[in-house]
Amino acid sequence: MTLPASVEGSERLRLFCALRLPDEATVKLASWQDEAFGNLPDVRPSPRDHLHVTLAFLGHRPAGELEQILGALRDASRSAEPAVLALRNYRETRSVGMLTFDDEDGRAAALAADLHGRLAALGVYEPERRKWLPHVTVLRFRRRPRLRPALPELPPFVTSDAAAFLSRLRPDGARYEVLESVAVGGR
């Protein structure tokens, strides 16, 4: 586990939980981003240290709830099996470009569902109606560019761990801090 970043007791925190990617995957994705999007105007590639697979976005929560949220993440992660993700395709929404992944044996989805249930039981999260999709946001934009980049050469990988992130909004984009990371499957 990593030590939590410092937060004030009365502060409201913008939080999310995510699977972190192994270093080899982030290096390959960052290189691909530079090649595919480096010279495009009006798009902003995600920084390498922002590449992750979101499990649950909680939004702004009181700092006093943080320990319960971390406990739910610890429990769900330790009872899960490590997930193997295989690149499927590139997709855009109205504001982001993402890489989607196949979840071998459904292990990442099972972890997400378990975490969603635990967080909902605490009253800190309302699961989305749509099915959870393993994806990595690689690009942000104001107007959808409708890109069709060649996919990166990225072999299937095992996610390294799960983490709770603090997202601090800034004029030049959000900055993420890992508050705590937990090995998946108690590794």
Phi and psi restraints in degrees (value plus and minus 20) as a CYANA .aco file:
   2 THR   PHI    -119.1   -79.1
   2 THR   PSI     138.2   178.2
   3 LEU   PHI     -96.4   -56.4
   3 LEU   PSI     122.0   162.0
   4 PRO   PHI     -84.3   -44.3
   4 PRO   PSI     125.5   165.5
   5 ALA   PHI     -87.1   -47.1
   5 ALA   PSI     137.4   177.4
   6 SER   PHI     -99.6   -59.6
   6 SER   PSI     116.8   156.8
   7 VAL   PHI    -158.5  -118.5
   7 VAL   PSI     132.9   172.9
   8 GLU   PHI    -106.0   -66.0
   8 GLU   PSI     126.8   166.8
   9 GLY   PHI     -80.6   -40.6
   9 GLY   PSI     -55.1   -15.1
  10 SER   PHI    -115.5   -75.5
  10 SER   PSI     -21.6    18.4
  11 GLU   PHI     -89.5   -49.5
  11 GLU   PSI     129.4   169.4
  12 ARG   PHI    -119.1   -79.1
  12 ARG   PSI     109.5   149.5
  13 LEU   PHI    -130.5   -90.5
  13 LEU   PSI     116.6   156.6
  14 ARG   PHI    -111.2   -71.2
  14 ARG   PSI      90.7   130.7
  15 LEU   PHI    -142.0  -102.0
  15 LEU   PSI     131.1   171.1
  16 PHE   PHI    -171.0  -131.0
  16 PHE   PSI     138.0   178.0
  17 CYS   PHI    -133.6   -93.6
  17 CYS   PSI     122.0   162.0
  18 ALA   PHI    -173.3  -133.3
  18 ALA   PSI     140.2   180.2
  19 LEU   PHI    -107.0   -67.0
  19 LEU   PSI     110.4   150.4
  20 ARG   PHI    -107.3   -67.3
  20 ARG   PSI     131.6   171.6
  21 LEU   PHI    -114.9   -74.9
  21 LEU   PSI     130.4   170.4
  22 PRO   PHI     -86.1   -46.1
  22 PRO   PSI     133.7   173.7
  23 ASP   PHI     -74.9   -34.9
  23 ASP   PSI     -60.2   -20.2
  24 GLU   PHI     -79.9   -39.9
  24 GLU   PSI     -58.8   -18.8
  25 ALA   PHI     -89.4   -49.4
  25 ALA   PSI     -62.9   -22.9
  26 THR   PHI     -87.2   -47.2
  26 THR   PSI     -55.5   -15.5
  27 VAL   PHI     -83.0   -43.0
  27 VAL   PSI     -66.8   -26.8
  28 LYS   PHI     -84.8   -44.8
  28 LYS   PSI     -61.8   -21.8
  29 LEU   PHI     -86.7   -46.7
  29 LEU   PSI     -60.7   -20.7
  30 ALA   PHI     -84.2   -44.2
  30 ALA   PSI     -60.0   -20.0
  31 SER   PHI     -84.5   -44.5
  31 SER   PSI     -64.0   -24.0
  32 TRP   PHI     -81.7   -41.7
  32 TRP   PSI     -62.4   -22.4
  33 GLN   PHI     -77.9   -37.9
  33 GLN   PSI     -64.7   -24.7
  34 ASP   PHI     -79.5   -39.5
  34 ASP   PSI     -65.0   -25.0
  35 GLU   PHI     -87.8   -47.8
  35 GLU   PSI     -65.6   -25.6
  36 ALA   PHI     -98.9   -58.9
  36 ALA   PSI     -54.1   -14.1
  37 PHE   PHI    -146.6  -106.6
  37 PHE   PSI     -24.3    15.7
  38 GLY   PHI     -75.3   -35.3
  38 GLY   PSI     -53.9   -13.9
  39 ASN   PHI    -126.7   -86.7
  39 ASN   PSI      -9.7    30.3
  40 LEU   PHI    -106.4   -66.4
  40 LEU   PSI     110.8   150.8
  41 PRO   PHI     -97.0   -57.0
  41 PRO   PSI     136.3   176.3
  42 ASP   PHI      45.8    85.8
  42 ASP   PSI      -2.1    37.9
  43 VAL   PHI    -148.7  -108.7
  43 VAL   PSI     130.7   170.7
  44 ARG   PHI    -149.3  -109.3
  44 ARG   PSI      82.7   122.7
  45 PRO   PHI     -80.3   -40.3
  45 PRO   PSI     124.4   164.4
  46 SER   PHI     -88.1   -48.1
  46 SER   PSI     115.3   155.3
  47 PRO   PHI     -80.6   -40.6
  47 PRO   PSI     131.8   171.8
  48 ARG   PHI     -74.0   -34.0
  48 ARG   PSI     -61.2   -21.2
  49 ASP   PHI     -96.7   -56.7
  49 ASP   PSI     -18.5    21.5
  50 HIS   PHI    -121.0   -81.0
  50 HIS   PSI     -24.5    15.5
  51 LEU   PHI     -95.6   -55.6
  51 LEU   PSI      99.0   139.0
  52 HIS   PHI    -180.1  -140.1
  52 HIS   PSI     150.0   190.0
  53 VAL   PHI    -130.9   -90.9
  53 VAL   PSI      88.6   128.6
  54 THR   PHI     -86.9   -46.9
  54 THR   PSI     110.2   150.2
  55 LEU   PHI    -113.0   -73.0
  55 LEU   PSI     -64.3   -24.3
  56 ALA   PHI    -177.0  -137.0
  56 ALA   PSI     107.2   147.2
  57 PHE   PHI    -118.0   -78.0
  57 PHE   PSI     100.2   140.2
  58 LEU   PHI    -117.9   -77.9
  58 LEU   PSI     -36.3     3.7
  59 GLY   PHI      52.3    92.3
  59 GLY   PSI    -175.3  -135.3
  60 HIS   PHI     -99.6   -59.6
  60 HIS   PSI     102.9   142.9
  61 ARG   PHI    -150.0  -110.0
  61 ARG   PSI     128.5   168.5
  62 PRO   PHI     -82.7   -42.7
  62 PRO   PSI     120.1   160.1
  63 ALA   PHI     -77.2   -37.2
  63 ALA   PSI     -48.0    -8.0
  64 GLY   PHI     -84.0   -44.0
  64 GLY   PSI     -37.0     3.0
  65 GLU   PHI    -109.0   -69.0
  65 GLU   PSI     -28.1    11.9
  66 LEU   PHI     -77.9   -37.9
  66 LEU   PSI     -65.7   -25.7
  67 GLU   PHI     -82.5   -42.5
  67 GLU   PSI     -58.7   -18.7
  68 GLN   PHI     -85.5   -45.5
  68 GLN   PSI     -60.0   -20.0
  69 ILE   PHI     -83.8   -43.8
  69 ILE   PSI     -65.4   -25.4
  70 LEU   PHI     -82.0   -42.0
  70 LEU   PSI     -58.6   -18.6
  71 GLY   PHI     -82.3   -42.3
  71 GLY   PSI     -62.2   -22.2
  72 ALA   PHI     -83.1   -43.1
  72 ALA   PSI     -62.3   -22.3
  73 LEU   PHI     -83.5   -43.5
  73 LEU   PSI     -64.1   -24.1
  74 ARG   PHI     -78.7   -38.7
  74 ARG   PSI     -70.3   -30.3
  75 ASP   PHI     -84.1   -44.1
  75 ASP   PSI     -65.4   -25.4
  76 ALA   PHI     -85.2   -45.2
  76 ALA   PSI     -60.7   -20.7
  77 SER   PHI     -88.6   -48.6
  77 SER   PSI     -62.6   -22.6
  78 ARG   PHI     -88.7   -48.7
  78 ARG   PSI     -48.1    -8.1
  79 SER   PHI    -110.8   -70.8
  79 SER   PSI     -22.3    17.7
  80 ALA   PHI    -112.0   -72.0
  80 ALA   PSI     147.2   187.2
  81 GLU   PHI    -124.6   -84.6
  81 GLU   PSI     125.1   165.1
  82 PRO   PHI     -74.5   -34.5
  82 PRO   PSI     119.8   159.8
  83 ALA   PHI    -116.5   -76.5
  83 ALA   PSI     122.9   162.9
  84 VAL   PHI    -129.5   -89.5
  84 VAL   PSI     101.2   141.2
  85 LEU   PHI    -133.0   -93.0
  85 LEU   PSI     116.0   156.0
  86 ALA   PHI    -142.8  -102.8
  86 ALA   PSI     110.1   150.1
  87 LEU   PHI     -77.3   -37.3
  87 LEU   PSI     112.5   152.5
  88 ARG   PHI    -128.7   -88.7
  88 ARG   PSI     -81.5   -41.5
  89 ASN   PHI    -182.8  -142.8
  89 ASN   PSI     158.5   198.5
  90 TYR   PHI    -123.8   -83.8
  90 TYR   PSI     121.8   161.8
  91 ARG   PHI    -167.2  -127.2
  91 ARG   PSI     129.4   169.4
  92 GLU   PHI    -140.5  -100.5
  92 GLU   PSI     125.4   165.4
  93 THR   PHI    -129.9   -89.9
  93 THR   PSI    -186.8  -146.8
  94 ARG   PHI     -88.4   -48.4
  94 ARG   PSI     -39.4     0.6
  95 SER   PHI    -153.4  -113.4
  95 SER   PSI     -26.5    13.5
  96 VAL   PHI    -159.5  -119.5
  96 VAL   PSI     133.4   173.4
  97 GLY   PHI    -126.9   -86.9
  97 GLY   PSI     119.3   159.3
  98 MET   PHI    -160.6  -120.6
  98 MET   PSI     136.7   176.7
  99 LEU   PHI    -122.5   -82.5
  99 LEU   PSI     110.2   150.2
 100 THR   PHI    -122.3   -82.3
 100 THR   PSI     136.3   176.3
 101 PHE   PHI    -152.3  -112.3
 101 PHE   PSI     128.6   168.6
 102 ASP   PHI    -104.6   -64.6
 102 ASP   PSI     121.4   161.4
 103 ASP   PHI    -128.6   -88.6
 103 ASP   PSI      75.3   115.3
 104 GLU   PHI     -77.2   -37.2
 104 GLU   PSI     109.7   149.7
 105 ASP   PHI      43.1    83.1
 105 ASP   PSI     -12.5    27.5
 106 GLY   PHI      47.1    87.1
 106 GLY   PSI       0.6    40.6
 107 ARG   PHI     -88.4   -48.4
 107 ARG   PSI     -59.6   -19.6
 108 ALA   PHI     -86.8   -46.8
 108 ALA   PSI     -60.7   -20.7
 109 ALA   PHI     -84.3   -44.3
 109 ALA   PSI     -57.9   -17.9
 110 ALA   PHI     -85.2   -45.2
 110 ALA   PSI     -61.6   -21.6
 111 LEU   PHI     -82.5   -42.5
 111 LEU   PSI     -65.4   -25.4
 112 ALA   PHI     -80.1   -40.1
 112 ALA   PSI     -65.6   -25.6
 113 ALA   PHI     -83.1   -43.1
 113 ALA   PSI     -62.9   -22.9
 114 ASP   PHI     -82.7   -42.7
 114 ASP   PSI     -66.7   -26.7
 115 LEU   PHI     -82.8   -42.8
 115 LEU   PSI     -63.7   -23.7
 116 HIS   PHI     -77.0   -37.0
 116 HIS   PSI     -64.7   -24.7
 117 GLY   PHI     -82.2   -42.2
 117 GLY   PSI     -63.9   -23.9
 118 ARG   PHI     -85.0   -45.0
 118 ARG   PSI     -64.1   -24.1
 119 LEU   PHI     -88.3   -48.3
 119 LEU   PSI     -58.3   -18.3
 120 ALA   PHI     -84.2   -44.2
 120 ALA   PSI     -60.6   -20.6
 121 ALA   PHI     -82.4   -42.4
 121 ALA   PSI     -49.0    -9.0
 122 LEU   PHI     -99.8   -59.8
 122 LEU   PSI     -31.9     8.1
 123 GLY   PHI      58.5    98.5
 123 GLY   PSI       1.3    41.3
 124 VAL   PHI    -130.0   -90.0
 124 VAL   PSI     -19.0    21.0
 125 TYR   PHI    -174.4  -134.4
 125 TYR   PSI     119.0   159.0
 126 GLU   PHI    -135.7   -95.7
 126 GLU   PSI      91.7   131.7
 127 PRO   PHI     -76.6   -36.6
 127 PRO   PSI     124.6   164.6
 128 GLU   PHI     -90.7   -50.7
 128 GLU   PSI     135.2   175.2
 129 ARG   PHI     -94.6   -54.6
 129 ARG   PSI     -52.7   -12.7
 130 ARG   PHI     -97.9   -57.9
 130 ARG   PSI     136.3   176.3
 131 LYS   PHI     -84.6   -44.6
 131 LYS   PSI     118.7   158.7
 132 TRP   PHI     -83.6   -43.6
 132 TRP   PSI     114.9   154.9
 133 LEU   PHI    -142.5  -102.5
 133 LEU   PSI      98.9   138.9
 134 PRO   PHI     -89.9   -49.9
 134 PRO   PSI     100.3   140.3
 135 HIS   PHI    -173.7  -133.7
 135 HIS   PSI     139.6   179.6
 136 VAL   PHI    -142.5  -102.5
 136 VAL   PSI     101.7   141.7
 137 THR   PHI     -94.9   -54.9
 137 THR   PSI     101.5   141.5
 138 VAL   PHI    -132.6   -92.6
 138 VAL   PSI     -29.2    10.8
 139 LEU   PHI    -176.7  -136.7
 139 LEU   PSI     121.0   161.0
 140 ARG   PHI    -144.4  -104.4
 140 ARG   PSI     129.6   169.6
 141 PHE   PHI    -177.8  -137.8
 141 PHE   PSI     141.3   181.3
 142 ARG   PHI    -108.4   -68.4
 142 ARG   PSI     -58.6   -18.6
 143 ARG   PHI    -139.5   -99.5
 143 ARG   PSI     111.2   151.2
 144 ARG   PHI     -79.1   -39.1
 144 ARG   PSI      99.0   139.0
 145 PRO   PHI    -103.4   -63.4
 145 PRO   PSI     -32.8     7.2
 146 ARG   PHI      36.0    76.0
 146 ARG   PSI      33.9    73.9
 147 LEU   PHI    -101.9   -61.9
 147 LEU   PSI     137.2   177.2
 148 ARG   PHI    -156.3  -116.3
 148 ARG   PSI      45.0    85.0
 149 PRO   PHI     -91.6   -51.6
 149 PRO   PSI     131.7   171.7
 150 ALA   PHI     -83.4   -43.4
 150 ALA   PSI     123.0   163.0
 151 LEU   PHI     -92.9   -52.9
 151 LEU   PSI     130.2   170.2
 152 PRO   PHI     -90.0   -50.0
 152 PRO   PSI     135.6   175.6
 153 GLU   PHI    -100.6   -60.6
 153 GLU   PSI      76.4   116.4
 154 LEU   PHI    -154.6  -114.6
 154 LEU   PSI      86.5   126.5
 155 PRO   PHI     -89.7   -49.7
 155 PRO   PSI     140.9   180.9
 156 PRO   PHI     -73.8   -33.8
 156 PRO   PSI     127.3   167.3
 157 PHE   PHI    -160.0  -120.0
 157 PHE   PSI     138.1   178.1
 158 VAL   PHI    -116.7   -76.7
 158 VAL   PSI     108.4   148.4
 159 THR   PHI     -83.8   -43.8
 159 THR   PSI     121.7   161.7
 160 SER   PHI     -97.8   -57.8
 160 SER   PSI     -60.7   -20.7
 161 ASP   PHI    -190.1  -150.1
 161 ASP   PSI     155.4   195.4
 162 ALA   PHI    -129.8   -89.8
 162 ALA   PSI     129.3   169.3
 163 ALA   PHI    -164.9  -124.9
 163 ALA   PSI     133.2   173.2
 164 ALA   PHI    -118.1   -78.1
 164 ALA   PSI     110.3   150.3
 165 PHE   PHI    -135.4   -95.4
 165 PHE   PSI     123.9   163.9
 166 LEU   PHI    -120.5   -80.5
 166 LEU   PSI     108.0   148.0
 167 SER   PHI    -129.7   -89.7
 167 SER   PSI      98.1   138.1
 168 ARG   PHI    -126.5   -86.5
 168 ARG   PSI      98.7   138.7
 169 LEU   PHI     -98.2   -58.2
 169 LEU   PSI     115.0   155.0
 170 ARG   PHI    -155.3  -115.3
 170 ARG   PSI     141.2   181.2
 171 PRO   PHI     -77.3   -37.3
 171 PRO   PSI     -52.0   -12.0
 172 ASP   PHI    -113.9   -73.9
 172 ASP   PSI      -8.2    31.8
 173 GLY   PHI      99.7   139.7
 173 GLY   PSI     145.9   185.9
 174 ALA   PHI     -90.7   -50.7
 174 ALA   PSI     132.6   172.6
 175 ARG   PHI    -141.0  -101.0
 175 ARG   PSI     113.5   153.5
 176 TYR   PHI    -127.2   -87.2
 176 TYR   PSI     119.2   159.2
 177 GLU   PHI    -145.5  -105.5
 177 GLU   PSI     114.1   154.1
 178 VAL   PHI     -98.0   -58.0
 178 VAL   PSI     102.3   142.3
 179 LEU   PHI    -104.8   -64.8
 179 LEU   PSI     -58.8   -18.8
 180 GLU   PHI    -182.9  -142.9
 180 GLU   PSI     122.5   162.5
 181 SER   PHI    -142.3  -102.3
 181 SER   PSI     129.0   169.0
 182 VAL   PHI    -155.4  -115.4
 182 VAL   PSI     113.8   153.8
 183 ALA   PHI     -85.6   -45.6
 183 ALA   PSI     117.2   157.2
 184 VAL   PHI    -100.9   -60.9
 184 VAL   PSI     111.6   151.6
 185 GLY   PHI      59.7    99.7
 185 GLY   PSI      -5.3    34.7
 186 GLY   PHI      50.2    90.2
 186 GLY   PSI      -4.1    35.9
